[in-house]
Amino acid sequence: MTADAKTVPAAKKPGEDVAKSNAKAPYPFRLGWAVALLALNLLVAAYYFHIIE
C-alpha cells in the first residue's frame, strides 16, 4: 500500500448524493415495465404450450 492510499479519504458510496437530494426514485416506471414484460412473457408461454392459438 502506498503512502497516498493511506492518506486519501475513501471514495463516496455510489448514489450517496442522490439519496440526500430527496429525488423520487422512478419505481412506478420500473414497475410498469416489469408488469408489461411479465404479461408478454406469459402470453408467449401460453401460445407455446397451445393454451391459446
mmCIF file of the N, C-alpha and C atoms, coordinates in Angstrom:
data_MODEL
# 
_entry.id   MODEL 
# 
loop_
_atom_site.group_PDB 
_atom_site.id 
_atom_site.type_symbol 
_atom_site.label_atom_id 
_atom_site.label_alt_id 
_atom_site.label_comp_id 
_atom_site.label_asym_id 
_atom_site.label_entity_id 
_atom_site.label_seq_id 
_atom_site.pdbx_PDB_ins_code 
_atom_site.Cartn_x 
_atom_site.Cartn_y 
_atom_site.Cartn_z 
_atom_site.occupancy 
_atom_site.B_iso_or_equiv 
_atom_site.pdbx_formal_charge 
_atom_site.auth_seq_id 
_atom_site.auth_comp_id 
_atom_site.auth_asym_id 
_atom_site.auth_atom_id 
_atom_site.pdbx_PDB_model_num 
ATOM 1   N N  . MET A 1 1  ? 0.853   -1.174  0.000   1.00 0.00 ? 1  MET A N  1 
ATOM 2   C CA . MET A 1 1  ? 0.000   0.000   0.000   1.00 0.00 ? 1  MET A CA 1 
ATOM 3   C C  . MET A 1 1  ? 0.894   1.232   0.000   1.00 0.00 ? 1  MET A C  1 
ATOM 4   N N  . THR A 1 2  ? 0.556   2.198   -0.821  1.00 0.00 ? 2  THR A N  1 
ATOM 5   C CA . THR A 1 2  ? 1.372   3.402   -0.912  1.00 0.00 ? 2  THR A CA 1 
ATOM 6   C C  . THR A 1 2  ? 0.982   4.402   0.170   1.00 0.00 ? 2  THR A C  1 
ATOM 7   N N  . ALA A 1 3  ? 1.826   5.389   0.346   1.00 0.00 ? 3  ALA A N  1 
ATOM 8   C CA . ALA A 1 3  ? 1.553   6.414   1.353   1.00 0.00 ? 3  ALA A CA 1 
ATOM 9   C C  . ALA A 1 3  ? 0.328   7.236   0.967   1.00 0.00 ? 3  ALA A C  1 
ATOM 10  N N  . ASP A 1 4  ? 0.125   7.454   -0.335  1.00 0.00 ? 4  ASP A N  1 
ATOM 11  C CA . ASP A 1 4  ? -1.052  8.211   -0.783  1.00 0.00 ? 4  ASP A CA 1 
ATOM 12  C C  . ASP A 1 4  ? -2.342  7.476   -0.456  1.00 0.00 ? 4  ASP A C  1 
ATOM 13  N N  . ALA A 1 5  ? -2.336  6.165   -0.596  1.00 0.00 ? 5  ALA A N  1 
ATOM 14  C CA . ALA A 1 5  ? -3.543  5.390   -0.324  1.00 0.00 ? 5  ALA A CA 1 
ATOM 15  C C  . ALA A 1 5  ? -3.925  5.456   1.146   1.00 0.00 ? 5  ALA A C  1 
ATOM 16  N N  . LYS A 1 6  ? -2.959  5.674   2.004   1.00 0.00 ? 6  LYS A N  1 
ATOM 17  C CA . LYS A 1 6  ? -3.246  5.750   3.440   1.00 0.00 ? 6  LYS A CA 1 
ATOM 18  C C  . LYS A 1 6  ? -3.814  7.102   3.839   1.00 0.00 ? 6  LYS A C  1 
ATOM 19  N N  . THR A 1 7  ? -3.500  8.149   3.082   1.00 0.00 ? 7  THR A N  1 
ATOM 20  C CA . THR A 1 7  ? -3.917  9.493   3.467   1.00 0.00 ? 7  THR A CA 1 
ATOM 21  C C  . THR A 1 7  ? -5.141  10.003  2.715   1.00 0.00 ? 7  THR A C  1 
ATOM 22  N N  . VAL A 1 8  ? -5.420  9.451   1.553   1.00 0.00 ? 8  VAL A N  1 
ATOM 23  C CA . VAL A 1 8  ? -6.555  9.913   0.747   1.00 0.00 ? 8  VAL A CA 1 
ATOM 24  C C  . VAL A 1 8  ? -7.834  9.327   1.345   1.00 0.00 ? 8  VAL A C  1 
ATOM 25  N N  . PRO A 1 9  ? -8.884  10.148  1.549   1.00 0.00 ? 9  PRO A N  1 
ATOM 26  C CA . PRO A 1 9  ? -10.136 9.615   2.103   1.00 0.00 ? 9  PRO A CA 1 
ATOM 27  C C  . PRO A 1 9  ? -10.793 8.637   1.132   1.00 0.00 ? 9  PRO A C  1 
ATOM 28  N N  . ALA A 1 10 ? -11.570 7.746   1.674   1.00 0.00 ? 10 ALA A N  1 
ATOM 29  C CA . ALA A 1 10 ? -12.253 6.749   0.853   1.00 0.00 ? 10 ALA A CA 1 
ATOM 30  C C  . ALA A 1 10 ? -13.270 7.427   -0.058  1.00 0.00 ? 10 ALA A C  1 
ATOM 31  N N  . ALA A 1 11 ? -13.517 6.807   -1.189  1.00 0.00 ? 11 ALA A N  1 
ATOM 32  C CA . ALA A 1 11 ? -14.482 7.354   -2.144  1.00 0.00 ? 11 ALA A CA 1 
ATOM 33  C C  . ALA A 1 11 ? -15.886 7.285   -1.556  1.00 0.00 ? 11 ALA A C  1 
ATOM 34  N N  . LYS A 1 12 ? -16.717 8.216   -1.983  1.00 0.00 ? 12 LYS A N  1 
ATOM 35  C CA . LYS A 1 12 ? -18.105 8.219   -1.526  1.00 0.00 ? 12 LYS A CA 1 
ATOM 36  C C  . LYS A 1 12 ? -18.827 6.992   -2.066  1.00 0.00 ? 12 LYS A C  1 
ATOM 37  N N  . LYS A 1 13 ? -19.854 6.582   -1.378  1.00 0.00 ? 13 LYS A N  1 
ATOM 38  C CA . LYS A 1 13 ? -20.646 5.439   -1.827  1.00 0.00 ? 13 LYS A CA 1 
ATOM 39  C C  . LYS A 1 13 ? -21.412 5.826   -3.087  1.00 0.00 ? 13 LYS A C  1 
ATOM 40  N N  . PRO A 1 14 ? -21.570 4.898   -4.019  1.00 0.00 ? 14 PRO A N  1 
ATOM 41  C CA . PRO A 1 14 ? -22.347 5.208   -5.223  1.00 0.00 ? 14 PRO A CA 1 
ATOM 42  C C  . PRO A 1 14 ? -23.784 5.571   -4.868  1.00 0.00 ? 14 PRO A C  1 
ATOM 43  N N  . GLY A 1 15 ? -24.268 6.651   -5.429  1.00 0.00 ? 15 GLY A N  1 
ATOM 44  C CA . GLY A 1 15 ? -25.639 7.070   -5.193  1.00 0.00 ? 15 GLY A CA 1 
ATOM 45  C C  . GLY A 1 15 ? -25.859 7.816   -3.892  1.00 0.00 ? 15 GLY A C  1 
ATOM 46  N N  . GLU A 1 16 ? -24.797 8.112   -3.158  1.00 0.00 ? 16 GLU A N  1 
ATOM 47  C CA . GLU A 1 16 ? -24.960 8.791   -1.867  1.00 0.00 ? 16 GLU A CA 1 
ATOM 48  C C  . GLU A 1 16 ? -25.535 10.191  -2.044  1.00 0.00 ? 16 GLU A C  1 
ATOM 49  N N  . ASP A 1 17 ? -25.076 10.904  -3.072  1.00 0.00 ? 17 ASP A N  1 
ATOM 50  C CA . ASP A 1 17 ? -25.586 12.250  -3.305  1.00 0.00 ? 17 ASP A CA 1 
ATOM 51  C C  . ASP A 1 17 ? -27.040 12.229  -3.768  1.00 0.00 ? 17 ASP A C  1 
ATOM 52  N N  . VAL A 1 18 ? -27.458 11.181  -4.455  1.00 0.00 ? 18 VAL A N  1 
ATOM 53  C CA . VAL A 1 18 ? -28.845 11.074  -4.904  1.00 0.00 ? 18 VAL A CA 1 
ATOM 54  C C  . VAL A 1 18 ? -29.763 10.873  -3.698  1.00 0.00 ? 18 VAL A C  1 
ATOM 55  N N  . ALA A 1 19 ? -29.305 10.075  -2.744  1.00 0.00 ? 19 ALA A N  1 
ATOM 56  C CA . ALA A 1 19 ? -30.135 9.815   -1.568  1.00 0.00 ? 19 ALA A CA 1 
ATOM 57  C C  . ALA A 1 19 ? -30.354 11.084  -0.747  1.00 0.00 ? 19 ALA A C  1 
ATOM 58  N N  . LYS A 1 20 ? -29.405 11.982  -0.754  1.00 0.00 ? 20 LYS A N  1 
ATOM 59  C CA . LYS A 1 20 ? -29.523 13.213  0.023   1.00 0.00 ? 20 LYS A CA 1 
ATOM 60  C C  . LYS A 1 20 ? -30.297 14.301  -0.710  1.00 0.00 ? 20 LYS A C  1 
ATOM 61  N N  . SER A 1 21 ? -30.541 14.129  -2.005  1.00 0.00 ? 21 SER A N  1 
ATOM 62  C CA . SER A 1 21 ? -31.199 15.181  -2.783  1.00 0.00 ? 21 SER A CA 1 
ATOM 63  C C  . SER A 1 21 ? -32.715 15.100  -2.711  1.00 0.00 ? 21 SER A C  1 
ATOM 64  N N  . ASN A 1 22 ? -33.259 14.109  -1.993  1.00 0.00 ? 22 ASN A N  1 
ATOM 65  C CA . ASN A 1 22 ? -34.701 13.898  -1.889  1.00 0.00 ? 22 ASN A CA 1 
ATOM 66  C C  . ASN A 1 22 ? -35.359 13.673  -3.247  1.00 0.00 ? 22 ASN A C  1 
ATOM 67  N N  . ALA A 1 23 ? -34.583 13.155  -4.203  1.00 0.00 ? 23 ALA A N  1 
ATOM 68  C CA . ALA A 1 23 ? -35.146 12.842  -5.512  1.00 0.00 ? 23 ALA A CA 1 
ATOM 69  C C  . ALA A 1 23 ? -36.000 11.587  -5.402  1.00 0.00 ? 23 ALA A C  1 
ATOM 70  N N  . LYS A 1 24 ? -37.128 11.581  -6.097  1.00 0.00 ? 24 LYS A N  1 
ATOM 71  C CA . LYS A 1 24 ? -38.020 10.432  -6.048  1.00 0.00 ? 24 LYS A CA 1 
ATOM 72  C C  . LYS A 1 24 ? -37.523 9.376   -7.037  1.00 0.00 ? 24 LYS A C  1 
ATOM 73  N N  . ALA A 1 25 ? -37.373 8.154   -6.568  1.00 0.00 ? 25 ALA A N  1 
ATOM 74  C CA . ALA A 1 25 ? -36.915 7.066   -7.432  1.00 0.00 ? 25 ALA A CA 1 
ATOM 75  C C  . ALA A 1 25 ? -38.017 6.700   -8.425  1.00 0.00 ? 25 ALA A C  1 
ATOM 76  N N  . PRO A 1 26 ? -37.636 6.319   -9.636  1.00 0.00 ? 26 PRO A N  1 
ATOM 77  C CA . PRO A 1 26 ? -38.643 6.027   -10.664 1.00 0.00 ? 26 PRO A CA 1 
ATOM 78  C C  . PRO A 1 26 ? -39.226 4.625   -10.548 1.00 0.00 ? 26 PRO A C  1 
ATOM 79  N N  . TYR A 1 27 ? -39.659 4.230   -9.355  1.00 0.00 ? 27 TYR A N  1 
ATOM 80  C CA . TYR A 1 27 ? -40.197 2.886   -9.177  1.00 0.00 ? 27 TYR A CA 1 
ATOM 81  C C  . TYR A 1 27 ? -41.487 2.643   -9.950  1.00 0.00 ? 27 TYR A C  1 
ATOM 82  N N  . PRO A 1 28 ? -42.412 3.583   -10.070 1.00 0.00 ? 28 PRO A N  1 
ATOM 83  C CA . PRO A 1 28 ? -43.610 3.306   -10.875 1.00 0.00 ? 28 PRO A CA 1 
ATOM 84  C C  . PRO A 1 28 ? -43.262 3.001   -12.338 1.00 0.00 ? 28 PRO A C  1 
ATOM 85  N N  . PHE A 1 29 ? -42.277 3.678   -12.871 1.00 0.00 ? 29 PHE A N  1 
ATOM 86  C CA . PHE A 1 29 ? -41.854 3.430   -14.252 1.00 0.00 ? 29 PHE A CA 1 
ATOM 87  C C  . PHE A 1 29 ? -41.273 2.030   -14.374 1.00 0.00 ? 29 PHE A C  1 
ATOM 88  N N  . ARG A 1 30 ? -40.414 1.660   -13.440 1.00 0.00 ? 30 ARG A N  1 
ATOM 89  C CA . ARG A 1 30 ? -39.818 0.322   -13.470 1.00 0.00 ? 30 ARG A CA 1 
ATOM 90  C C  . ARG A 1 30 ? -40.884 -0.756  -13.285 1.00 0.00 ? 30 ARG A C  1 
ATOM 91  N N  . LEU A 1 31 ? -41.813 -0.508  -12.386 1.00 0.00 ? 31 LEU A N  1 
ATOM 92  C CA . LEU A 1 31 ? -42.877 -1.479  -12.135 1.00 0.00 ? 31 LEU A CA 1 
ATOM 93  C C  . LEU A 1 31 ? -43.738 -1.656  -13.378 1.00 0.00 ? 31 LEU A C  1 
ATOM 94  N N  . GLY A 1 32 ? -44.024 -0.576  -14.051 1.00 0.00 ? 32 GLY A N  1 
ATOM 95  C CA . GLY A 1 32 ? -44.827 -0.661  -15.278 1.00 0.00 ? 32 GLY A CA 1 
ATOM 96  C C  . GLY A 1 32 ? -44.153 -1.519  -16.335 1.00 0.00 ? 32 GLY A C  1 
ATOM 97  N N  . TRP A 1 33 ? -42.870 -1.306  -16.531 1.00 0.00 ? 33 TRP A N  1 
ATOM 98  C CA . TRP A 1 33 ? -42.133 -2.114  -17.498 1.00 0.00 ? 33 TRP A CA 1 
ATOM 99  C C  . TRP A 1 33 ? -42.063 -3.570  -17.059 1.00 0.00 ? 33 TRP A C  1 
ATOM 100 N N  . ALA A 1 34 ? -41.866 -3.814  -15.771 1.00 0.00 ? 34 ALA A N  1 
ATOM 101 C CA . ALA A 1 34 ? -41.787 -5.197  -15.277 1.00 0.00 ? 34 ALA A CA 1 
ATOM 102 C C  . ALA A 1 34 ? -43.101 -5.926  -15.495 1.00 0.00 ? 34 ALA A C  1 
ATOM 103 N N  . VAL A 1 35 ? -44.210 -5.274  -15.219 1.00 0.00 ? 35 VAL A N  1 
ATOM 104 C CA . VAL A 1 35 ? -45.523 -5.896  -15.408 1.00 0.00 ? 35 VAL A CA 1 
ATOM 105 C C  . VAL A 1 35 ? -45.797 -6.127  -16.893 1.00 0.00 ? 35 VAL A C  1 
ATOM 106 N N  . ALA A 1 36 ? -45.436 -5.187  -17.728 1.00 0.00 ? 36 ALA A N  1 
ATOM 107 C CA . ALA A 1 36 ? -45.643 -5.342  -19.167 1.00 0.00 ? 36 ALA A CA 1 
ATOM 108 C C  . ALA A 1 36 ? -44.819 -6.506  -19.718 1.00 0.00 ? 36 ALA A C  1 
ATOM 109 N N  . LEU A 1 37 ? -43.575 -6.613  -19.304 1.00 0.00 ? 37 LEU A N  1 
ATOM 110 C CA . LEU A 1 37 ? -42.730 -7.701  -19.782 1.00 0.00 ? 37 LEU A CA 1 
ATOM 111 C C  . LEU A 1 37 ? -43.206 -9.052  -19.249 1.00 0.00 ? 37 LEU A C  1 
ATOM 112 N N  . LEU A 1 38 ? -43.676 -9.084  -18.016 1.00 0.00 ? 38 LEU A N  1 
ATOM 113 C CA . LEU A 1 38 ? -44.215 -10.322 -17.455 1.00 0.00 ? 38 LEU A CA 1 
ATOM 114 C C  . LEU A 1 38 ? -45.464 -10.756 -18.218 1.00 0.00 ? 38 LEU A C  1 
ATOM 115 N N  . ALA A 1 39 ? -46.344 -9.820  -18.537 1.00 0.00 ? 39 ALA A N  1 
ATOM 116 C CA . ALA A 1 39 ? -47.551 -10.145 -19.288 1.00 0.00 ? 39 ALA A CA 1 
ATOM 117 C C  . ALA A 1 39 ? -47.197 -10.675 -20.684 1.00 0.00 ? 39 ALA A C  1 
ATOM 118 N N  . LEU A 1 40 ? -46.235 -10.054 -21.325 1.00 0.00 ? 40 LEU A N  1 
ATOM 119 C CA . LEU A 1 40 ? -45.799 -10.514 -22.637 1.00 0.00 ? 40 LEU A CA 1 
ATOM 120 C C  . LEU A 1 40 ? -45.184 -11.910 -22.540 1.00 0.00 ? 40 LEU A C  1 
ATOM 121 N N  . ASN A 1 41 ? -44.404 -12.147 -21.509 1.00 0.00 ? 41 ASN A N  1 
ATOM 122 C CA . ASN A 1 41 ? -43.796 -13.454 -21.302 1.00 0.00 ? 41 ASN A CA 1 
ATOM 123 C C  . ASN A 1 41 ? -44.868 -14.529 -21.104 1.00 0.00 ? 41 ASN A C  1 
ATOM 124 N N  . LEU A 1 42 ? -45.883 -14.241 -20.303 1.00 0.00 ? 42 LEU A N  1 
ATOM 125 C CA . LEU A 1 42 ? -46.960 -15.199 -20.073 1.00 0.00 ? 42 LEU A CA 1 
ATOM 126 C C  . LEU A 1 42 ? -47.760 -15.441 -21.348 1.00 0.00 ? 42 LEU A C  1 
ATOM 127 N N  . LEU A 1 43 ? -47.954 -14.415 -22.151 1.00 0.00 ? 43 LEU A N  1 
ATOM 128 C CA . LEU A 1 43 ? -48.658 -14.567 -23.419 1.00 0.00 ? 43 LEU A CA 1 
ATOM 129 C C  . LEU A 1 43 ? -47.891 -15.476 -24.376 1.00 0.00 ? 43 LEU A C  1 
ATOM 130 N N  . VAL A 1 44 ? -46.586 -15.288 -24.464 1.00 0.00 ? 44 VAL A N  1 
ATOM 131 C CA . VAL A 1 44 ? -45.758 -16.133 -25.321 1.00 0.00 ? 44 VAL A CA 1 
ATOM 132 C C  . VAL A 1 44 ? -45.749 -17.567 -24.800 1.00 0.00 ? 44 VAL A C  1 
ATOM 133 N N  . ALA A 1 45 ? -45.679 -17.756 -23.478 1.00 0.00 ? 45 ALA A N  1 
ATOM 134 C CA . ALA A 1 45 ? -45.704 -19.105 -22.897 1.00 0.00 ? 45 ALA A CA 1 
ATOM 135 C C  . ALA A 1 45 ? -47.035 -19.787 -23.174 1.00 0.00 ? 45 ALA A C  1 
ATOM 136 N N  . ALA A 1 46 ? -48.132 -19.064 -23.070 1.00 0.00 ? 46 ALA A N  1 
ATOM 137 C CA . ALA A 1 46 ? -49.450 -19.645 -23.349 1.00 0.00 ? 46 ALA A CA 1 
ATOM 138 C C  . ALA A 1 46 ? -49.555 -20.052 -24.813 1.00 0.00 ? 46 ALA A C  1 
ATOM 139 N N  . TYR A 1 47 ? -49.013 -19.258 -25.699 1.00 0.00 ? 47 TYR A N  1 
ATOM 140 C CA . TYR A 1 47 ? -49.014 -19.609 -27.117 1.00 0.00 ? 47 TYR A CA 1 
ATOM 141 C C  . TYR A 1 47 ? -48.137 -20.834 -27.364 1.00 0.00 ? 47 TYR A C  1 
ATOM 142 N N  . TYR A 1 48 ? -46.989 -20.900 -26.702 1.00 0.00 ? 48 TYR A N  1 
ATOM 143 C CA . TYR A 1 48 ? -46.048 -22.004 -26.879 1.00 0.00 ? 48 TYR A CA 1 
ATOM 144 C C  . TYR A 1 48 ? -46.659 -23.326 -26.411 1.00 0.00 ? 48 TYR A C  1 
ATOM 145 N N  . PHE A 1 49 ? -47.375 -23.302 -25.318 1.00 0.00 ? 49 PHE A N  1 
ATOM 146 C CA . PHE A 1 49 ? -47.981 -24.522 -24.768 1.00 0.00 ? 49 PHE A CA 1 
ATOM 147 C C  . PHE A 1 49 ? -49.390 -24.774 -25.324 1.00 0.00 ? 49 PHE A C  1 
ATOM 148 N N  . HIS A 1 50 ? -49.768 -24.063 -26.387 1.00 0.00 ? 50 HIS A N  1 
ATOM 149 C CA . HIS A 1 50 ? -51.026 -24.237 -27.096 1.00 0.00 ? 50 HIS A CA 1 
ATOM 150 C C  . HIS A 1 50 ? -52.239 -24.013 -26.193 1.00 0.00 ? 50 HIS A C  1 
ATOM 151 N N  . ILE A 1 51 ? -52.087 -23.147 -25.207 1.00 0.00 ? 51 ILE A N  1 
ATOM 152 C CA . ILE A 1 51 ? -53.242 -22.757 -24.390 1.00 0.00 ? 51 ILE A CA 1 
ATOM 153 C C  . ILE A 1 51 ? -54.101 -21.784 -25.194 1.00 0.00 ? 51 ILE A C  1 
ATOM 154 N N  . ILE A 1 52 ? -53.428 -20.945 -25.978 1.00 0.00 ? 52 ILE A N  1 
ATOM 155 C CA . ILE A 1 52 ? -54.114 -20.069 -26.931 1.00 0.00 ? 52 ILE A CA 1 
ATOM 156 C C  . ILE A 1 52 ? -53.582 -20.388 -28.322 1.00 0.00 ? 52 ILE A C  1 
ATOM 157 N N  . GLU A 1 53 ? -54.376 -20.132 -29.293 1.00 0.00 ? 53 GLU A N  1 
ATOM 158 C CA . GLU A 1 53 ? -53.959 -20.409 -30.682 1.00 0.00 ? 53 GLU A CA 1 
ATOM 159 C C  . GLU A 1 53 ? -53.754 -19.122 -31.430 1.00 0.00 ? 53 GLU A C  1 
# 
